[in-house]
Amino acid sequence: MPIISAQGNTLECATGANLRWVLLQAGVALHNGRSTLINCRGLGTCGTCAVAIEGAASAPNWKEQARLALPPHSPAHPRRLACQTQVLGDVKVTKHEGFWGQGEAVQWSP
Ligand code: FES
């Protein structure tokens, strides 16, 4: 069973689990500030569930690639959309500042 490390939590999940769902179920603050309420609920369109991850995860799908290609996201700050990411092995998650999690400064770490 993969282990997700996020915001001081160690979370076990099934292989292939949706990263956003696992984090939210555990009470991890995946969305920053008002994006907690104003988000697409996992449709892959708003971009506010963006996180940096290390570990084994699914490859970005077309929807994720399209959203992350749009500002304020930037290839200079590699991110994944948690709602479009399946956990395939142990993963460490870092959230950055900003409404979309697009900033440089770390909001919380694994
Ligand atoms: S929750 Fe909107 S893109 Fe992931």
py3Dmol code that shows the C-alpha trace and the ligand (Angstrom):
import py3Dmol

protein = """\
ATOM      1  CA  MET A   1       0.000   0.000   0.000  1.00  0.00           C
ATOM      2  CA  PRO A   2       1.458   3.393  -0.980  1.00  0.00           C
ATOM      3  CA  ILE A   3       2.245   5.929   1.713  1.00  0.00           C
ATOM      4  CA  ILE A   4       1.535   9.627   1.150  1.00  0.00           C
ATOM      5  CA  SER A   5       3.447  12.162   3.248  1.00  0.00           C
ATOM      6  CA  ALA A   6       1.708  15.539   3.352  1.00  0.00           C
ATOM      7  CA  GLN A   7       1.488  18.387   5.866  1.00  0.00           C
ATOM      8  CA  GLY A   8       2.942  16.208   8.624  1.00  0.00           C
ATOM      9  CA  ASN A   9       0.550  13.350   7.905  1.00  0.00           C
ATOM     10  CA  THR A  10       1.468   9.816   6.892  1.00  0.00           C
ATOM     11  CA  LEU A  11      -1.440   8.414   4.888  1.00  0.00           C
ATOM     12  CA  GLU A  12      -1.851   4.924   3.539  1.00  0.00           C
ATOM     13  CA  CYS A  13      -3.941   4.491   0.409  1.00  0.00           C
ATOM     14  CA  ALA A  14      -4.752   1.974  -2.283  1.00  0.00           C
ATOM     15  CA  THR A  15      -2.578   1.859  -5.385  1.00  0.00           C
ATOM     16  CA  GLY A  16      -4.290   4.056  -7.953  1.00  0.00           C
ATOM     17  CA  ALA A  17      -6.079   6.207  -5.371  1.00  0.00           C
ATOM     18  CA  ASN A  18      -6.902   9.766  -6.346  1.00  0.00           C
ATOM     19  CA  LEU A  19      -4.430  12.057  -4.581  1.00  0.00           C
ATOM     20  CA  ARG A  20      -6.934  14.908  -4.020  1.00  0.00           C
ATOM     21  CA  TRP A  21      -9.525  12.610  -2.528  1.00  0.00           C
ATOM     22  CA  VAL A  22      -7.049  10.989  -0.116  1.00  0.00           C
ATOM     23  CA  LEU A  23      -5.687  14.353   1.057  1.00  0.00           C
ATOM     24  CA  LEU A  24      -9.098  15.913   1.601  1.00  0.00           C
ATOM     25  CA  GLN A  25     -10.435  12.845   3.405  1.00  0.00           C
ATOM     26  CA  ALA A  26      -7.495  13.131   5.814  1.00  0.00           C
ATOM     27  CA  GLY A  27      -8.100  16.829   6.443  1.00  0.00           C
ATOM     28  CA  VAL A  28      -4.975  18.003   4.647  1.00  0.00           C
ATOM     29  CA  ALA A  29      -5.254  21.668   3.574  1.00  0.00           C
ATOM     30  CA  LEU A  30      -4.917  20.954  -0.129  1.00  0.00           C
ATOM     31  CA  HIS A  31      -6.514  24.218  -1.221  1.00  0.00           C
ATOM     32  CA  ASN A  32      -5.132  27.565  -0.063  1.00  0.00           C
ATOM     33  CA  GLY A  33      -7.398  30.245   1.395  1.00  0.00           C
ATOM     34  CA  ARG A  34     -10.573  30.925  -0.530  1.00  0.00           C
ATOM     35  CA  SER A  35      -9.812  28.227  -3.046  1.00  0.00           C
ATOM     36  CA  THR A  36     -11.023  25.863  -0.333  1.00  0.00           C
ATOM     37  CA  LEU A  37     -14.519  26.968  -1.378  1.00  0.00           C
ATOM     38  CA  ILE A  38     -13.879  28.232  -4.890  1.00  0.00           C
ATOM     39  CA  ASN A  39     -12.600  25.262  -6.840  1.00  0.00           C
ATOM     40  CA  CYS A  40     -13.805  22.884  -9.530  1.00  0.00           C
ATOM     41  CA  ARG A  41     -14.249  19.955  -7.094  1.00  0.00           C
ATOM     42  CA  GLY A  42     -11.828  17.765  -8.969  1.00  0.00           C
ATOM     43  CA  LEU A  43     -12.787  18.361 -12.595  1.00  0.00           C
ATOM     44  CA  GLY A  44      -9.264  19.410 -13.488  1.00  0.00           C
ATOM     45  CA  THR A  45     -10.213  22.874 -14.667  1.00  0.00           C
ATOM     46  CA  CYS A  46      -9.479  25.356 -11.866  1.00  0.00           C
ATOM     47  CA  GLY A  47      -5.851  24.460 -11.118  1.00  0.00           C
ATOM     48  CA  THR A  48      -6.106  25.219  -7.385  1.00  0.00           C
ATOM     49  CA  CYS A  49      -5.199  21.692  -6.242  1.00  0.00           C
ATOM     50  CA  ALA A  50      -1.688  22.092  -7.649  1.00  0.00           C
ATOM     51  CA  VAL A  51       1.055  20.504  -5.572  1.00  0.00           C
ATOM     52  CA  ALA A  52       4.648  19.454  -6.022  1.00  0.00           C
ATOM     53  CA  ILE A  53       5.135  15.727  -5.627  1.00  0.00           C
ATOM     54  CA  GLU A  54       8.041  13.328  -5.379  1.00  0.00           C
ATOM     55  CA  GLY A  55       7.409   9.667  -5.922  1.00  0.00           C
ATOM     56  CA  ALA A  56       5.439   7.251  -8.033  1.00  0.00           C
ATOM     57  CA  ALA A  57       2.329   8.721  -9.636  1.00  0.00           C
ATOM     58  CA  SER A  58       0.386   8.495 -12.870  1.00  0.00           C
ATOM     59  CA  ALA A  59       1.604  10.506 -15.834  1.00  0.00           C
ATOM     60  CA  PRO A  60      -0.147  13.848 -16.368  1.00  0.00           C
ATOM     61  CA  ASN A  61      -3.232  13.419 -18.550  1.00  0.00           C
ATOM     62  CA  TRP A  62      -4.242  15.872 -21.298  1.00  0.00           C
ATOM     63  CA  LYS A  63      -6.542  17.832 -18.996  1.00  0.00           C
ATOM     64  CA  GLU A  64      -3.819  18.336 -16.417  1.00  0.00           C
ATOM     65  CA  GLN A  65      -1.255  19.281 -19.031  1.00  0.00           C
ATOM     66  CA  ALA A  66      -3.647  21.823 -20.545  1.00  0.00           C
ATOM     67  CA  ARG A  67      -4.494  23.481 -17.210  1.00  0.00           C
ATOM     68  CA  LEU A  68      -0.898  23.643 -16.003  1.00  0.00           C
ATOM     69  CA  ALA A  69       0.120  25.258 -19.304  1.00  0.00           C
ATOM     70  CA  LEU A  70      -2.065  28.261 -18.431  1.00  0.00           C
ATOM     71  CA  PRO A  71      -1.132  31.112 -16.041  1.00  0.00           C
ATOM     72  CA  PRO A  72      -0.599  31.527 -13.224  1.00  0.00           C
ATOM     73  CA  HIS A  73       0.954  28.096 -13.458  1.00  0.00           C
ATOM     74  CA  SER A  74       4.290  27.987 -15.206  1.00  0.00           C
ATOM     75  CA  PRO A  75       6.764  25.367 -16.361  1.00  0.00           C
ATOM     76  CA  ALA A  76       9.238  27.218 -14.128  1.00  0.00           C
ATOM     77  CA  HIS A  77       7.354  25.847 -11.116  1.00  0.00           C
ATOM     78  CA  PRO A  78       6.564  22.198 -11.880  1.00  0.00           C
ATOM     79  CA  ARG A  79       3.287  21.130 -10.276  1.00  0.00           C
ATOM     80  CA  ARG A  80       0.757  18.321 -10.464  1.00  0.00           C
ATOM     81  CA  LEU A  81      -3.006  18.630 -10.165  1.00  0.00           C
ATOM     82  CA  ALA A  82      -3.872  16.409  -7.199  1.00  0.00           C
ATOM     83  CA  CYS A  83      -7.336  15.779  -8.627  1.00  0.00           C
ATOM     84  CA  GLN A  84      -5.887  14.252 -11.791  1.00  0.00           C
ATOM     85  CA  THR A  85      -3.124  12.262 -10.107  1.00  0.00           C
ATOM     86  CA  GLN A  86      -3.305   8.602  -9.169  1.00  0.00           C
ATOM     87  CA  VAL A  87      -0.927   7.432  -6.467  1.00  0.00           C
ATOM     88  CA  LEU A  88       1.152   4.484  -7.680  1.00  0.00           C
ATOM     89  CA  GLY A  89       3.719   4.287  -4.864  1.00  0.00           C
ATOM     90  CA  ASP A  90       5.067   6.276  -1.933  1.00  0.00           C
ATOM     91  CA  VAL A  91       4.643  10.001  -2.560  1.00  0.00           C
ATOM     92  CA  LYS A  92       5.814  13.146  -0.776  1.00  0.00           C
ATOM     93  CA  VAL A  93       3.600  16.183  -1.292  1.00  0.00           C
ATOM     94  CA  THR A  94       4.495  19.869  -0.942  1.00  0.00           C
ATOM     95  CA  LYS A  95       2.005  22.739  -1.239  1.00  0.00           C
ATOM     96  CA  HIS A  96       3.158  26.167  -2.326  1.00  0.00           C
ATOM     97  CA  GLU A  97       1.638  29.552  -1.605  1.00  0.00           C
ATOM     98  CA  GLY A  98      -0.904  31.369  -3.731  1.00  0.00           C
ATOM     99  CA  PHE A  99      -4.570  30.849  -4.613  1.00  0.00           C
ATOM    100  CA  TRP A 100      -3.583  28.200  -7.161  1.00  0.00           C
ATOM    101  CA  GLY A 101      -0.570  26.951  -5.225  1.00  0.00           C
ATOM    102  CA  GLN A 102       1.506  28.519  -7.961  1.00  0.00           C
ATOM    103  CA  GLY A 103       3.995  30.453  -5.787  1.00  0.00           C
ATOM    104  CA  GLU A 104       7.598  29.751  -4.941  1.00  0.00           C
ATOM    105  CA  ALA A 105       7.325  29.806  -1.152  1.00  0.00           C
ATOM    106  CA  VAL A 106       6.302  26.595   0.563  1.00  0.00           C
ATOM    107  CA  GLN A 107       2.903  26.651   2.282  1.00  0.00           C
ATOM    108  CA  TRP A 108       3.426  23.217   3.845  1.00  0.00           C
ATOM    109  CA  SER A 109       5.782  20.332   3.240  1.00  0.00           C
ATOM    110  CA  PRO A 110       5.582  16.547   3.501  1.00  0.00           C
TER     111      PRO A 110
END
"""
ligand_1 = """\
4
FES
S -9.662 20.727 -7.975
Fe -9.787 22.032 -9.702
S -8.121 21.392 -10.941
Fe -8.056 20.042 -9.262
"""
view = py3Dmol.view(width=600, height=400)
view.addModel(protein, "pdb")
view.setStyle({"model": 0}, {"cartoon": {"style": "trace"}})
view.addModel(ligand_1, "xyz")
view.setStyle({"model": 1}, {"stick": {}})
view.zoomTo()
view.show()
